[in-house]
Amino acid sequence: MPDPQPTPAAHIERLAEVVALPIGRWDTAARLIYCNSPYVQWAGRSRDQLLGRSLAELYGEAAWNAARPAFEHAFSRGETSSYERLLTHPPHPPRWARMQVFPDIENGVVASVFTIATDIHEDVLAREALIAARVRLDRFTENIPNPLIYLDRDGVIRFANKAYRDACGKPAEAIVDHHLRTVRGDAVWQEHLPYLERALAGETVHYSRLVDGLTHGPRWLRTSFVPDFDDDGAVLGLYTVTIDVHDLTIAQEQLRRSVERDALTDVLSRRAMMARIDGVLADALQAPVALYFVDLDGFKSVNDEFGHGEGDELLVRVGAALQASVRVEDAVGRFGGDEFLVLAEVRDAAGAEALAQHLLAAIRNVTALAGRVSASVGYALAPGDATQAIKLLQCADEAMYAAKRQGKNRVKSFAGLTQAR
């Protein structure tokens, strides 16, 4: 009589002995009816203590509740399933494992199931760390005070944090999965579009603008467009984050003005004025310019008799009068003390003389102490008298001193000096 053919389960059991993973076989009552040597070592018990006992008896109700759905799926449907569980089998430290449950089918009936345990402890820890990091990132992006959104390549908003939703005054469902143009309007879309296109080309872009209609009035805001690259360097979309730079912008403007403007009179500073002269002289051949050197006559007596406060007020009025006497594109600066410079584009020598007389009259009109304070005005023309800033300044200065020598309260041109020599 031939030997009976071994069952499929017997084949699997023989294979299981050479596999380094814990393998068990369970009947329909979830009792362990076979386990390989790695399983015995893994369970920390002898075979006699393991075989014939249910999973709940061996490892507790919590373990069975975790395993039950996979067991029922394998027995009822004849399909492989799996689940994960934190194993706490003494004397081993707790370890995460994935349990695969696959059916042992005989004659179309699932007579038992096999389980294979795979250690996934490091994978689970890494996954949990990644999830925790994602949660922290989501919490951070949601709660930072700066409006933040993520746009896909088509300009559709895929994420908008609370600050952005609050700034728009719209709920998430009216923002997320909607086009930026729909959410913010065509004007904002057109304003953003050049920067969006540069970011989608792979460039990080920043731009600032003064925004009206905010709760606390107009504010300077800066928006950054940051491309989101995939592993191959392709741009998937972009982030935009907007920060309030109002106070910084105002401080920078004040600093710039402190360098460019005279603190008392608000006309250009000496340094800024000289830079302006240098720049204008580069085009003097196409557009002649006149540099006027204005010095107040009798100003020291105002400080001596009425005090520096009155003197300062007089300087402020003179600076304002000079600025009001020239065009916006012309320049007025304080050279130092009671000396002012005026740089203006002129047609010819006659035009330069007319403007000089106009400046002198403007100073007379604002001088409260008209009988005591006047002005001596000297001027020079570029390129006729000089083509370099320092030389042009020297010519105008020389003409101003000539006006003083001739009795003050008058105008003198450098060309007039050279003609008289």
Secondary structure, 3 states (H helix, E strand, C coil): CCCCCCCHHHHHHHHHCCCCCCEEEECCCCEEEEECHHHHHHHCCCHHHHCCCEHHHHHCHHHHHHHHHHHHHHHHHCCCEEEEEEECCCCCCCEEEEEEEEEEEECCEEEEEEEEEEECHHHHHHHHHHHHHHHHHHHHHHHCCCCEEEEECCCEEEEECHHHHHHHCCCHHHCCCCEHHHHHCHHHHHHHHHHHHHHHCCCCEEEEEEECCCCCCCEEEEEEEEEEECCCCCEEEEEEEEEECHHHHHHHHHHHHHHHECCCCCCECHHHHHHHHHHHHCCCCCCCEEEEEEEEECHHHHHHHHCHHHHHHHHHHHHHHHHHCCCCCCEEEEEECCEEEEEEECCCHHHHHHHHHHHHHHHHHHCCCCCCCEEEEEEEEECCCCCCHHHHHHHHHHHHHHHHHCCCCEEEEHHHHHHHC
